[in-house]
Amino acid sequence: METTNAVEQLSALAQETRLEVFRLLVKAGHGGMPAGEIGRTIDLPLPTLSFHLRLLREAGLVSSRREGRSIIYIASYDAMNALVGFLGENCCVGVDVAFANIDAGTQAGKGEVR
């Protein structure tokens, strides 16, 4: 992963609402979640949610697909794992840190620090 990509992704996640949306999508798994359900879950108006989802999509952290009249948003586990790997390789040099391979169905953020 290039540093510029990591900065873009970290910048996208450095805002409370976007981090909350991303965490919700990670928990939703590979099936993703419709925009309306995301908005109801975190009590956010759709225009505001669309703004945040667009920034997450532009950063490569989420993708979307249309299903009928709904747009389903899906977390990119590849991007998330690449970002965690980048941080481990470039920011924790000399520190014994164990990173779990995070995927749908596992609990995000349960990496063990020794």
C-alpha positions in Angstrom: 0.0 0.0 0.0 1.2 3.5 -0.9 1.5 6.1 1.8 -0.9 8.4 0.0 -3.6 5.6 0.0 -3.1 5.0 3.7 -3.4 8.8 4.4 -6.6 9.0 2.3 -8.2 6.0 4.1 -7.1 7.2 7.6 -8.5 10.6 6.8 -11.8 9.1 5.8 -12.0 7.2 9.0 -10.8 10.1 11.2 -14.4 11.4 11.4 -16.8 10.0 13.9 -19.8 9.4 11.7 -17.7 7.8 8.9 -15.9 5.5 11.4 -19.3 4.5 12.8 -20.7 3.7 9.3 -17.5 1.8 8.4 -17.7 -0.3 11.6 -21.3 -1.0 11.0 -20.6 -2.2 7.5 -17.7 -4.4 8.7 -20.1 -6.0 11.2 -22.7 -6.5 8.4 -20.3 -8.8 6.5 -20.0 -9.5 2.8 -23.7 -9.0 2.2 -23.5 -5.4 3.1 -26.3 -3.2 4.1 -28.9 -1.0 2.3 -28.3 2.8 2.7 -31.7 3.2 4.3 -31.0 0.6 7.0 -27.6 2.3 7.7 -29.3 5.6 8.1 -32.0 4.2 10.5 -29.4 2.3 12.5 -27.3 5.3 13.2 -30.1 7.9 13.0 -28.7 9.9 10.2 -30.6 11.6 7.4 -30.0 10.1 3.9 -28.4 13.2 2.4 -25.9 13.4 5.2 -25.3 9.6 5.0 -24.7 9.8 1.2 -22.0 12.4 1.8 -20.1 10.2 4.2 -20.6 7.0 2.1 -19.2 8.9 -0.9 -16.0 9.8 1.0 -15.6 6.2 2.2 -16.2 4.9 -1.3 -13.7 7.4 -2.8 -11.1 6.2 -0.2 -11.7 2.6 -1.4 -13.1 1.5 2.0 -16.6 0.6 0.8 -18.2 -0.4 -2.5 -21.8 -0.3 -3.5 -24.2 -2.3 -5.7 -27.8 -1.7 -6.8 -30.4 -4.2 -5.8 -33.7 -3.1 -7.2 -34.5 0.3 -5.7 -31.9 -0.1 -3.0 -28.2 0.6 -2.9 -26.2 -1.9 -0.9 -23.0 -0.7 0.7 -20.2 -3.3 1.5 -17.0 -2.8 3.5 -13.8 -3.6 1.6 -12.1 -6.2 3.8 -9.2 -6.2 1.4 -8.7 -2.4 1.9 -9.1 -2.7 5.6 -6.6 -5.6 5.9 -4.1 -3.7 3.7 -4.4 -0.6 5.9 -3.9 -2.6 9.1 -0.9 -4.4 7.4 0.5 -1.0 6.4 0.2 0.3 9.9 1.8 -2.8 11.3 4.7 -2.8 8.9 5.4 1.0 8.8 4.3 2.3 12.2 5.1 -0.5 14.7 8.6 -1.4 13.7 10.4 -2.9 16.6 7.2 -3.5 18.6 5.8 -7.0 19.0 2.3 -6.6 17.7 0.1 -9.5 16.6 -2.5 -8.6 14.0 -5.5 -10.8 13.3 -6.6 -11.2 9.7 -9.9 -9.5 9.9 -12.7 -10.7 7.7 -16.5 -10.9 7.8 -17.6 -13.0 10.6 -14.8 -12.1 13.0 -14.7 -9.4 15.5 -12.9 -6.3 14.2 -10.3 -4.8 16.4 -9.5 -7.9 18.5 -5.8 -7.9 17.6 -3.7 -8.7 20.6 -0.9 -6.3 21.7 1.9 -7.9 23.6 
